[in-house]
Amino acid sequence: MKNQRYILKDNEPQPCDNLEEWAMWMDESNCRIASDEIGNVSVSTVFLGVASADIDGVPVLFETMVFPSNLVRRYTLHQQALAGHSQIVRDLSIV
């Protein structure tokens, strides 16, 4: 599963073995699924398109990053990524 390419269809990751199709999809798609600014902090959650790791056999395809800190969270499902993004935004809003 390592380095397998994926595209999103209806927010569900689908394997894509065709490199040209995958590259076109990645180029034409907005892979950012959520973005927020809290003061001078930016929270961004994206679909990675490539599974470089897995959790219990499920590919890790989503990532939330907080700038300018080094906070990174990774997820296997679109729903988890959105929930994780929202939780980080809530946590930052309280501080």
C-alpha positions as CSV (number, residue, x, y, z in Angstrom):
1,M,0.0,0.0,0.0
2,K,3.0,2.3,0.5
3,N,3.1,5.1,-2.1
4,Q,-0.2,4.0,-3.7
5,R,-1.8,6.9,-5.5
6,Y,-5.4,8.0,-4.8
7,I,-8.0,10.4,-6.0
8,L,-11.2,11.5,-4.2
9,K,-14.7,10.6,-5.5
10,D,-17.5,11.9,-3.3
11,N,-15.0,12.5,-0.6
12,E,-13.9,8.8,-0.6
13,P,-10.4,7.9,-1.6
14,Q,-10.2,5.7,-4.7
15,P,-7.0,3.9,-5.8
16,C,-5.7,5.3,-9.1
17,D,-3.1,3.2,-10.9
18,N,-3.0,5.4,-14.0
19,L,-0.3,8.0,-13.4
20,E,-1.5,10.4,-16.1
21,E,-5.1,10.3,-14.7
22,W,-3.9,10.8,-11.2
23,A,-1.6,13.7,-12.2
24,M,-4.4,15.4,-14.1
25,W,-6.8,14.9,-11.2
26,M,-4.3,16.3,-8.7
27,D,-3.5,19.3,-10.9
28,E,-7.2,20.2,-11.5
29,S,-8.5,19.5,-8.0
30,N,-8.3,21.7,-5.0
31,C,-6.8,19.2,-2.5
32,R,-7.4,21.6,0.4
33,I,-10.5,20.4,2.3
34,A,-10.5,22.9,5.1
35,S,-8.6,26.2,5.9
36,D,-8.9,28.6,8.8
37,E,-7.0,31.6,10.1
38,I,-7.0,32.3,13.9
39,G,-5.0,35.5,14.4
40,N,-1.6,34.9,12.9
41,V,-2.1,31.1,12.9
42,S,-3.1,29.2,9.8
43,V,-4.8,25.8,9.9
44,S,-4.9,23.8,6.7
45,T,-6.2,20.3,6.0
46,V,-5.4,18.6,2.7
47,F,-5.9,15.4,0.7
48,L,-2.4,14.1,0.0
49,G,-3.2,11.9,-3.0
50,V,-0.4,9.4,-2.1
51,A,-0.4,7.0,0.8
52,S,3.1,7.0,2.2
53,A,1.9,5.2,5.4
54,D,-1.0,3.2,6.7
55,I,-2.7,2.5,10.0
56,D,-3.8,-1.1,10.4
57,G,-3.8,-1.4,6.6
58,V,-5.8,1.8,5.9
59,P,-3.9,4.4,3.9
60,V,-3.1,7.8,5.6
61,L,-4.3,10.3,3.0
62,F,-5.3,13.5,4.8
63,E,-3.1,15.9,6.8
64,T,-3.7,18.9,9.0
65,M,-0.9,21.4,9.5
66,V,-0.8,24.4,11.7
67,F,1.5,27.3,10.7
68,P,3.8,28.7,12.0
69,S,4.0,25.9,14.5
70,N,5.1,22.3,13.7
71,L,1.8,20.7,14.6
72,V,0.8,18.0,12.1
73,R,-2.0,15.5,12.3
74,R,-2.7,12.8,9.8
75,Y,-5.9,10.9,9.1
76,T,-7.2,7.9,7.1
77,L,-10.7,9.2,6.4
78,H,-12.1,12.5,5.0
79,Q,-14.6,12.7,8.0
80,Q,-11.7,12.2,10.5
81,A,-9.7,15.0,8.8
82,L,-12.6,17.4,9.0
83,A,-13.3,16.6,12.6
84,G,-9.6,16.9,13.5
85,H,-9.3,20.2,11.7
86,S,-12.4,21.5,13.6
87,Q,-11.0,20.4,16.9
88,I,-7.7,22.1,16.3
89,V,-9.5,25.3,15.3
90,R,-11.6,25.1,18.5
91,D,-8.5,24.5,20.6
92,L,-6.7,27.5,19.1
93,S,-9.8,29.7,19.5
94,I,-9.8,29.1,23.3
95,V,-6.2,30.1,23.8
